[in-house]
Amino acid sequence: MLGIPFGSALPRWMGQLALAMKGSNRSQGHLYSHNALEKMIRSCGFDSTRAYWAVPDMRYPKVFMSADARSVREGRQRLTCPQGPGRWVSRAMSAVPAGLVRHVAPGHCFVATKSNR
């Protein structure tokens, strides 16, 4: 976001303010919350969604773990790889409560299906 580290992770109003202070008004991208992404997917006609956590990250996943709290708790016991890309993120992700992983995981993805009506 125009030289603002982690700018796309700021609340939109704050990101726009930071851009304005740098003399620009165009954001290069947006991050969406888990709930907002799921809502967008369902608004496109998908009936069911399932969230996954790509561990350690989406670029080089070793595991796709279901992002519900129970699966995360069980999966963490079996993990033989870091929980995120890089030392800092891996340490932070190992401290995130299992029920919150789907809201903050760097490798968050969905599988969505439509019924044939």
ZIJO-V904983 format. One line per field, one symbol per residue. ss: DSSP state (h for helix, s for strand, l for the rest). burial: b if it has 24 or more other C-alpha atoms within 12 Angstrom, else e. A space follows every 50 residues. Layout:
# ZIJO-V904983
ss = ???
burial = ???
This chain:
# ZIJO-V904983
ss = llllllhhhllhhhhhhhhhhllllllllllllhhhhhhhhhhllllsss ssssslllllllssssllhhhhhhhhhhllllllllhhhhhhhhhllhhh hhhhlllssssssllll
burial = beeeeebbeeeeeebbebbeeeeeeebeeeeeebeebbeebeeeeeeebb bbbbbbbeeeeebbbbbbeeebeebbeeeeebbbbeeeeeeebbeeebee bbbbbbbbbbeeeeeee
